[in-house]
Each structure stands twice: as C-alpha cells, then as structure tokens.
C-alpha cells in the first residue's frame, strides 16, 4: 500500500462505473463521446469476473465491424478504473484509426506508440476521477503518478538484463541471477528483500513473463510513458492543443514509423538529448509538491 489507510478504491458497481465512464467520455470530447456510446450500444466489453473466465485484461478489435472490444476482470480496486481509461485508450485509438486508414495493418501501430494511446488516456481522464473515487480522487491521481514513475527503473533493469543474457545463451542459472541482482543494485538500490535467499541471490527476474515470451518488448512501455508524460504536461498548459495532437496520433494509426509519428503528434524523441528530462521533470515536480508525499 502507498498510504497507511490503504490505497483508494472506486466506490461504484460495474454498471455504475460504466455509466460514469460514459458521462466522462461524453464530456471529454465529441470524439470520445461517440466512441464510448458505440461501445455501450453494442456491449463491446466483458468486465465482470466469473468462474472459469480467463484472467487478465486487454483490448482487441474486429476489423470487419471497425469495433474494438475490451476484456477485463473487475476486482473492486483502482485497476477497474484503469481498465476504463487505459484499455479504453487502446480501444479509442483502434476505433479512430479504423475509420481513417484504408489498410487493416495501419489500424494498429507498434507497441511503443500503442501504449502512448492508452497511457495518455489515463492522464486525459484525471479531471473525472472524482466520479469514481469521491473525496479520494487526489490520492488516486498521486498514486497513479508515483506508480508510473516508480516502474521506469524496473523497465530499464529488465531491458538491460535481456541484452546481457540473450547475448550469452549458455550463461548459467546462477550467473543470470547474479547479473539481475547487480542490475537491481544499479537501477533500484532501495530494494530490500529482508534476507529472503532466493530474492537476495537475484531470483526476482523470473516473475517477468516478457523475458521468456516477448523479447525486448518491455522497454516499449517506458518509451510510451515518455510520450504520455509529455502529453500530460502539455494538457496542463493547453488541454485543447494537447487533445488535438493526441487525436491526430490516433487517426494516423500505424501509417508511419515511430519517429515520424512522434513528430506528427509534436512529441519529443526520448532518445534525443533532453528528451527524457522534458517528459519527466514536471511529473517529478508535481509528485514532490504533493501533500501526500
């Protein structure tokens, strides 16, 4: 828990939260209002947890109907609201691109762009979090920003670990654990495993399925978070302009490459000098000034 009295949980039922989300997206923009009305009209989500249902959450799409679909397992925590913002961000991008792009392959971009769509929507919806969390909305926004910042060093750690171990496929299991523990001490020196032998020896890396199944994918989240943070900073200055650029990015789908799409949305290149600082500095300042710090 981030707070002594527990992390903020949403106050409504599934149906209430969907209704609040519909109000939220109608107020956010004309485009998102039409989009969420479409989802609700055709029941393009499966949100409730039930026996025998697959775990997890994701967004997919049906090209023949230009229709996104959101799958999730609500559990009464803030993750339920994240589904209605993050996965809805993916869904909105697909809904928008499928009506702009002629090729089905262009309705999706690469992961480092796709996650900008979803992560940015989490920030664009901040003003409406009072609907879901009541008087704990500020706590949610603070916790959300902290978590987005805190996971970045872990993403760096996972990425460098992959480079090192994939380069030496014959590396022993013990050596892999040692490599991970050394990287943890570099990127996350605050980690304390309280003497648990397996974790102290570097076994924590095994819980990240991306290392086994999706090589070099995990860093895409960090790259996308830079774009989302930059959109968040810009929306605090000029929300209308930020939304216009975000909508342009969604409409473009995968019709251009990564760097060209960043330029189209007027986002910085995180690989360029000062790119990361430009995206992150205002978030660090906001978190540091929070009364919850």
C-alpha positions in Angstrom: 0.0 0.0 0.0 1.1 3.5 -0.8 -1.0 5.0 2.0 -1.2 3.9 5.7 -5.0 3.6 5.4 -4.8 1.7 2.1 -4.9 2.7 -1.5 -8.1 4.3 -2.8 -10.7 2.0 -4.3 -13.6 3.0 -6.6 -17.0 3.4 -4.9 -19.4 2.1 -7.6 -20.5 -1.2 -9.0 -19.6 -2.3 -12.5 -22.7 -0.8 -14.0 -22.3 2.4 -12.2 -18.6 2.8 -13.3 -19.6 2.1 -16.9 -22.3 4.8 -16.6 -19.8 7.2 -15.1 -17.3 6.4 -17.8 -19.9 7.1 -20.5 -20.5 10.5 -18.9 -16.8 11.1 -18.6 -16.1 10.4 -22.3 -19.0 12.5 -23.5 -17.6 15.4 -21.5 -14.0 14.8 -22.5 -14.6 15.4 -26.3 -17.1 14.8 -29.0 -14.9 12.1 -30.5 -14.7 10.1 -27.2 -18.4 10.6 -26.6 -19.4 9.0 -29.9 -16.8 6.2 -29.3 -18.0 5.2 -25.9 -21.6 5.4 -26.9 -20.7 2.9 -29.7 -19.1 0.6 -27.1 -22.1 0.7 -24.8 -24.6 0.3 -27.6 -23.1 -2.9 -28.9 -21.9 -4.1 -25.5 -18.3 -4.3 -26.6 -16.8 -5.2 -23.2 -16.7 -8.1 -20.9 -15.7 -6.7 -17.5 -17.0 -8.9 -14.6 -15.1 -11.7 -13.0 -16.8 -15.1 -13.0 -15.9 -18.7 -12.5 -14.0 -20.2 -15.4 -13.2 -16.9 -17.1 -9.7 -16.2 -18.3 -7.7 -13.9 -16.1 -6.2 -10.6 -17.2 -7.3 -7.7 -19.3 -6.7 -6.4 -22.8 -8.3 -4.7 -25.8 -8.7 -6.3 -29.2 -10.6 -5.4 -32.4 -12.9 -6.8 -35.1 -11.8 -5.2 -38.4 -15.0 -6.2 -40.3 -17.1 -4.1 -37.9 -14.4 -1.5 -37.1 -15.2 -2.4 -33.5 -12.8 -2.6 -30.5 -13.5 -5.0 -27.6 -12.4 -4.6 -24.0 -11.9 -7.7 -21.9 -11.2 -7.5 -18.1 -11.8 -8.9 -14.7 -13.1 -6.3 -12.3 -12.0 -6.8 -8.7 -13.1 -3.7 -6.8 -9.7 -2.0 -6.9 -8.4 1.0 -8.8 -7.4 -1.4 -11.5 -11.1 -1.4 -12.6 -10.9 2.3 -13.3 -7.5 1.8 -15.1 -9.4 -0.6 -17.5 -11.9 2.2 -18.3 -9.0 4.6 -19.1 -6.0 2.5 -20.3 -7.8 -0.2 -22.3 -10.3 2.4 -23.4 -7.4 4.4 -24.7 -6.4 1.4 -26.9 -10.0 1.0 -27.9 -10.4 4.6 -28.9 -7.2 4.6 -31.0 -8.4 1.5 -32.8 -11.9 2.9 -33.3 -10.4 6.1 -34.7 -7.7 4.6 -36.9 -10.1 2.0 -38.4 -12.2 4.9 -39.7 -9.3 6.8 -41.1 -6.9 4.2 -42.5 -7.7 2.1 -45.6 -5.4 -0.8 -44.7 -6.2 -3.1 -41.8 -2.5 -3.3 -40.9 -2.5 0.5 -40.4 -5.2 0.4 -37.7 -2.5 -0.6 -35.2 0.9 0.9 -34.7 3.9 -0.6 -32.9 3.8 -1.1 -29.2 5.8 2.0 -28.2 3.1 4.1 -30.0 0.1 1.9 -29.0 0.9 2.4 -25.3 1.1 6.2 -25.8 -2.6 6.0 -26.8 -3.6 4.1 -23.6 -1.3 5.7 -21.1 -2.2 9.2 -22.3 -5.9 8.5 -21.9 -5.2 7.7 -18.2 -4.0 11.3 -17.8 -6.6 12.9 -20.0 -9.3 11.5 -17.8 -7.8 12.7 -14.5 -10.4 15.5 -14.1 -13.1 12.9 -13.9 -11.6 10.7 -11.3 -13.9 12.3 -8.6 -16.7 10.3 -10.2 -15.1 7.1 -9.3 -13.2 7.8 -6.1 -15.1 10.7 -4.5 -13.0 12.5 -1.9 -10.1 10.1 -2.5 -9.6 11.2 -6.1 -6.5 13.2 -5.3 -5.0 10.2 -3.6 -5.7 8.1 -6.7 -4.0 10.7 -9.0 -1.0 10.9 -6.8 -0.7 7.2 -6.5 -1.1 6.8 -10.3 1.7 9.2 -11.0 4.0 7.7 -8.4 3.5 4.2 -9.8 4.1 5.4 -13.4 7.5 6.9 -12.2 8.5 4.1 -9.9 8.2 1.4 -12.6 10.6 3.1 -15.0 13.8 1.9 -13.3 12.5 -1.6 -13.3 11.8 -1.4 -17.0 15.4 -0.3 -17.6 16.6 -3.2 -15.5 14.5 -5.7 -17.5 15.7 -4.3 -20.8 19.4 -4.3 -19.9 19.1 -7.8 -18.4 17.7 -9.1 -21.6 20.6 -7.7 -23.7 23.1 -9.3 -21.4 21.6 -12.8 -21.1 20.4 -13.1 -24.7 24.0 -12.3 -25.8 25.2 -15.3 -23.8 22.6 -18.1 -24.1 25.0 -20.6 -22.3 25.1 -18.4 -19.2 24.4 -20.5 -16.0 21.3 -20.0 -13.9 23.4 -18.8 -11.0 25.2 -16.2 -13.2 21.9 -15.0 -14.6 20.7 -14.4 -11.0 23.9 -12.5 -10.2 23.5 -10.3 -13.3 20.0 -9.4 -12.3 21.0 -8.6 -8.7 23.8 -6.4 -9.9 21.4 -4.5 -12.2 18.9 -4.2 -9.3 21.6 -2.5 -7.2 22.2 -0.1 -10.1 18.7 0.8 -11.0 16.8 0.1 -7.8 19.2 0.3 -4.9 16.4 0.8 -2.4 15.1 -2.7 -2.9 15.2 -4.7 0.4 14.3 -8.4 0.3 14.7 -8.8 4.1 17.1 -11.6 3.7 15.0 -13.9 1.6 17.7 -16.1 0.0 16.1 -16.7 -3.5 15.5 -13.0 -4.0 18.7 -11.8 -2.4 20.5 -14.1 -5.0 18.7 -12.4 -7.9 15.7 -14.6 -8.5 13.2 -11.8 -8.9 13.7 -11.6 -12.7 11.9 -14.9 -13.2 8.4 -13.4 -12.5 8.6 -11.2 -15.6 7.0 -13.2 -18.4 8.2 -10.8 -21.1 11.7 -12.1 -20.7 10.5 -15.6 -21.6 7.9 -14.7 -24.2 8.3 -11.2 -25.7 12.0 -10.3 -26.1 12.7 -6.6 -25.9 9.0 -5.7 -25.6 9.1 -4.4 -22.1 11.1 -1.2 -22.9 8.3 -0.1 -25.2 6.2 0.7 -22.1 9.0 3.1 -20.9 9.2 4.8 -24.3 5.5 5.2 -24.4 5.4 6.5 -20.9 7.6 9.4 -22.0 5.0 10.3 -24.7 2.2 10.0 -22.2 4.0 12.2 -19.6 4.7 14.8 -22.3 1.0 14.8 -23.3 0.2 15.2 -19.6 2.5 18.2 -19.2 1.1 19.8 -22.3 -2.5 19.3 -21.3 -1.8 21.1 -18.1 -0.7 24.1 -20.2 -3.2 23.9 -23.1 -5.6 21.0 -22.9 -7.3 21.7 -26.3 -4.0 21.7 -28.2 -2.8 18.5 -26.4 -6.0 16.7 -27.3 -5.8 17.8 -30.9 -2.3 16.3 -31.2 -3.4 13.2 -29.4 -6.3 12.8 -31.8 -4.0 13.3 -34.8 -1.8 10.5 -33.4 -4.7 8.1 -33.0 -6.0 8.8 -36.5 -2.6 8.0 -38.0 -2.6 4.5 -36.6 0.4 2.6 -37.9 0.7 4.5 -41.2 4.1 5.9 -40.2 7.1 4.8 -38.3 7.8 5.5 -34.7 9.8 8.7 -35.0 7.6 10.1 -37.7 4.5 9.5 -35.5 6.2 11.3 -32.7 6.8 14.3 -35.0 3.2 14.2 -36.2 2.0 14.4 -32.6 4.6 17.0 -31.7 6.2 14.7 -29.1 9.9 14.6 -28.2 12.2 11.8 -29.2 13.1 10.1 -25.9 16.4 9.0 -27.4 17.4 12.6 -28.1 19.4 14.7 -25.6 17.0 16.1 -23.0 14.0 14.1 -24.3 13.5 12.1 -21.1 14.0 15.1 -18.8 11.5 17.1 -20.8 8.9 14.4 -20.4 9.5 13.5 -16.7 10.6 16.7 -14.9 7.2 18.2 -14.5 5.9 14.9 -13.1 8.7 14.7 -10.5 7.9 18.3 -9.5 4.2 17.6 -9.2 4.7 14.5 -7.1 7.4 16.3 -4.9 4.9 19.1 -4.2 2.0 16.8 -3.3 0.8 16.9 0.3 0.7 13.1 0.2 4.4 12.8 -0.3 
